Amino acid sequence: MSKVAVLGAGSWGTALSIVLADNGHDVRLWTHRKEQADVINTKHKNENYLDIMIPEQLIAFHDLEEAVDDVSAIVIVVPTKAIRDVCKQLDTILKHKVTIIHASKGIEPESLKRVSQMIGEEMNEYTQEDVVVLSGPSHAEEVGKRQPTTVTVSSKDIKNAELAQDLFFNESFRVYTSPDIVGIELGGALKNIIALGAGISDGLGYGDNAKAALITRGLAEITRLGTSLGANPLTFLGLPGVGDLIVTCTSVHSRNWRAGNLLGKGQKLEEVLDQMGMVVEGVRTTKAANQFALKQQIEMPITNGIYKILFDDMNPRDVVEQLMNRTKKEEMDDLATLLRTNYSK
């Protein structure tokens, strides 16, 4: 049995805490809101995020120093905009070496840093090579109900990845390992952009044909940008790529899909974010990915179109018209180029 702190008591942090508790670990779930911790500890529920009973042995904490005292692993599941602040706090209070695992999905605008890079920059005793990322097609609602789920963990240090695999692996939560931390993080982050697009498409009343095209061409954009940053293109055909893309683009559980759906029905971004009541990571990631595409000189028309809807207040139907009337192309050019580049190294 291990002592593990999970930082972030939203839906995903709660679900991962349940997996760890089911595996017999001593789990501390940290939230920055004292009232939320009190409710979890007295009622064993976190109803604003997951409508499910929480194991009684899982204890919620409001004090971060108490939550991480004497733990062997820390799982960071806070929104990406809070990563640096939480890691700065950890850097001042941690008195011993732990395994750092993160399950947050996003890219920081302006700096264009992945989550593992942000953690490595803010914690003096750790580098990004020490960090483990956990990602894959995994709605918190289904994980909390112990429905079959598969994810991937990755780290530059295979021992850390295998430790994370051992912590989470059980009969309803299967965990694979991968050496491609760049691809795992980018797949988990960039799929939220395409999920926004899928929601917009549904909100506009388009059908399955449009969504299938969006997902497929969205995957091409994710792969194009990912490989330019050093990821293996085959990673995007696995759980953190195609798998996460499918589940996030096709389910009402997806907050990015729900946000996009409201945008497609004519609501403005500010209205949508107020109505959601939870962080929609795809919004920040769209801004970051659009910057990345310009920097890397990578063609990402879907991402750019969603950026225009979010930040330039462009009509979604006008964006669709622009995408459909782009210059004619050969579909397989992208894939062939990516595979040649990867296997010629």
C-alpha positions, 0 to 999 in steps of 0.5 A: 500500500502506498500513500498518495496525494491527489491534488485537485478535487474536480471530477477527474481528480475525484475519479482517479482518487477512487481508483487509487482507493479501490487499489488499497492505497492511502489516498489524500484528495486535496482541494483549495476549498475548505467547504468542499473538503468538509463535505467530502469527509462528512457525506463522502460525496462530491456532487458538484463534480461526480454523482457517486459515493466516495470510498470512506477511506479516502480523506479530503484535505484543505491544507496542502502541506498536510495533504502531501506529508509523508506521501510517496506519490503526488498526482496533479489534476488541477487545471493547467492555469493553476499548475505553476502556482500549485507547483511553487507551493509544493516546491516550498513544502515538500521535504522528501522525494516523491513520484510526480504524476500529472493528469492535466491536459493542456498547453500554456498560452504564450510560453507554449509549454506542456504540463511536464515542462511547467512542473520541471520549471517550478520545482527545483528538485525535479526536471520534466524527465522525472514527471509521469503523464497519465492520459487516454480516453477516460470520462471521469463519470465512467471511471468513478462507476468502475466501467472499463477504461484504458489509459497510458502513462509515460515518462522519460524515466521508465521506472517512474512510468512503471510505478504509476502503472502499478499504482493505478492498474486494476480490473476496470482501469487498465494502464499501458506505458509509453516512452513518448511523453511529448506525444502523450501530452500533446494528444491529450491537450490538442484533442480538446480543440477538436472536441470543441469543433465537434460540439460546434458542428452538432450545435449547428445541426450538422450530422455524422458525416461532418463530425467524422470529417472533423475528427479525421482531419483534426487528427491530421492536424494534431499529428502534424503539430505533434511530430514537428515537436518531436512526437512519434506519429504512431502515438496519435493512433493509440489511446492518447490520440485516436482513443481520446479524440473519439471519446471527447468528440462524441460524448455529452460527458465531454465539457469541451463538446458541451461548450462547443455545442452551446457555441454552435447554438449561438451563445457567446464564449463568455456566456458559455464559460459562465454556464459551464461552471468548470474549466474548459481546457480546450479554450486556452489550448486553442489559443496556444495551439494557434500560436504553436502553428504559426511558430512552427509554420504548421498548417492547422486550418481547423484549429485556426477556424475554432480560434476565430470563433472563440477569440475573433467572434466569427460566425461558426457557419462562415468558418465551416464555409471557409474550411469546405472551400479551401484549396484542393489537396491530396489526403494522404500527403500528410500521413506519407510525409509524417511516416517517412520523416519518422522512420528515416531518423 
